[in-house]
Amino acid sequence: MLSELSKGKPGKGEIQEHSVSRDPIYENNLFGTLFQKLEVGMPLADVDGTMINYRYDGPVNGEVIMLSNSLAADLSMWKYQIPLLTEAGYRVLRYDNRGHGQSAAPPGPYSIEMLSLDALKLMDFLGLEKVHFCGLSLGGMVGQMLGACYGARLNSLILCDTASYTPFPKMWDERIEIVRKNGMAVLVDATIDRWFTKSGQERLQEDVEEIRRTIVNTSVEGYCGGCSAIRNLDLRKTIRRISTPTLVVVGEQDQGTPVSAAEFIKEQIALSRLKVIPDAAHFVNIEQSIIFNSTILSFLRNQIIGWNGIISKEKTVIG
C-alpha cells in the first residue's frame, strides 16, 4: 500500500508553454532534431529531493492527461499522441520516470510504490487534484498502483502493454548484471526486437534509430533501478481495488507483456475495456499510432460509469 502523502499545500511548478501540434516541422520528423530543440530547458520538479523532468503541452484550461514512460525510454515516446490530444482540448503532462530521460537517477533499488509516489507528488507540485493517467509498460505498472491506492486522484486510467506481476524475476537480475558490466548498448538490438515487429522496424526506421539512441543514453543506475521495480512486481490482488474507468491496450504481437497479461488485468478491474491492436508489438503507441490515438480519444470522450466490455480488434477509427 502506498504511504499517505503530506497534507501541505501543493507548490506551483513552472509551466513551459509550446504547442507541438502547431509546428509544421513536427509532421516531418517525429523524433528528429526538432524535439531536441523543443526539449532544451524543460522544467524540473523537486519531488522529495529527486528532480523529475516534465513538460506541458496544450490548452492551459484543458483536462490534464498525464503520460508515463516505459523502462529505457523517456517522455519523447509520446510525441505521436501530442497533436491529437492537444487539438481535442486536453492539457498533456508528460514526465520522465526517475532514472530516465532528464530526471535524476538516484541509486536503486526502485519500487513501483516509489515511482507511483513520484507521480503523485509531481501532481501535488503542479497543483493538480485529478488527472487522466496513461502509462505504457513500466508506466502502466505505475498507473495500476495509482488506480488501486489513489483512485480518487484519477478521472480515468489507460494501461498500455503492461503486466500486473513478474513471472520470471531472475531474468531481471540477469539484465541488471549485464548492464552493470557492459553498459546499455548491449541490450539495444534485443530490446528493439521486443518493442517493434519486423515490419514496424522497416516502416519506422528513423523513429527506431532515435529510440535506439534513447536506450543507449538511459542511465545505467536508472535502468537497473527500473528493473528492480519490475522484478518485484505483484499487483494481481491489488488491482481488484481499482474502480476508476480503465482502458487496457495491448499490441497483438507484444512478447514481453502479451495479450494474456492484458486480459488478466481487464478481468480484475470492474470498469474496464480491452483493446487489442493488430500489427503491433510493445510500443503500440508508435507502431500503430493512428489506431492507438483514436482508441484512447474515444475512451476519454465516452466514459460511462458502469460499463464493462471489450473493444474488438479493428483498424478503423473508433468514434
C-alpha positions, 0 to 999 in steps of 0.5 A: 500500500502506498504511504499517505502523502503530506497534507501541505499545500501543493507548490506551483511548478513552472509551466513551459508553454509550446504547442507541438501540434502547431509546428509544421516541422513536427509532421516531418520528423517525429523524433528528429532534431526538432524535439531536441530543440523543443526539449532544451530547458524543460522544467524540473520538479523537486519531488522529495529531493529527486528532480523529475523532468516534465513538460506541458503541452496544450490548452492551459484550461484543458483536462490534464492527461498525464503520460508515463514512460516505459523502462529505457525510454523517456517522455519523447515516446509520446510525441505521436499522441501530442497533436491529437490530444492537444487539438481535442482540448486536453492539457498533456503532462508528460514526465520522465520516470526517475532514472530516465530521460532528464530526471535524476537517477538516484541509486536503486533499488526502485519500487513501483510504490516509489515511482507511483509516489513520484507521480503523485507528488509531481501532481501535488507540485503542479497543483493538480487534484485529478488527472487522466493517467496513461502509462505504457509498460513500466508506466502502466505498472505505475498507473495500476498502483495509482488506480488501486491506492489513489483512485480518487486522484484519477478521472480515468486510467489507460494501461498500455502493454503492461503486466500486473506481476513478474513471472520470471524475476531472475531474468531481471537480475540477469539484465541488471548484471549485464548492464552493470558490466557492459553498459546499455548498448548491449541490450539495444538490438534485443530490446528493439526486437521486443518493442517493434515487429519486423515490419514496424522496424522497416516502416519506422526506421528513423523513429527506431534509430532515435529510440535506439539512441534513447536506450543507449543514453538511459542511465545505467543506475536508472535502468537497473533501478527500473528493473528492480521495480519490475522484478518485484512486481505483484499487483494481481490482488491489488488491482481488484481495488481499482474502480476508476474507468480503465482502458487496457491496450495491448499490441497483438504481437507484444512478447514481453507483456502479451495479450494474456497479461492484458486480459488478466488485468481487464478481468480484475478491474470492474470498469474496464475495456480491452483493446487489442491492436493488430500489427503491433508489438510493445510500443503500440503507441508508435507502431500503430499510432493512428489506431492507438490515438483514436482508441484512447480519444474515444475512451476519454470522450465516452466514459460511462460509469458502469460499463464493462466490455471489450473493444474488438480488434479493428483498424478503423477509427473508433468514434 
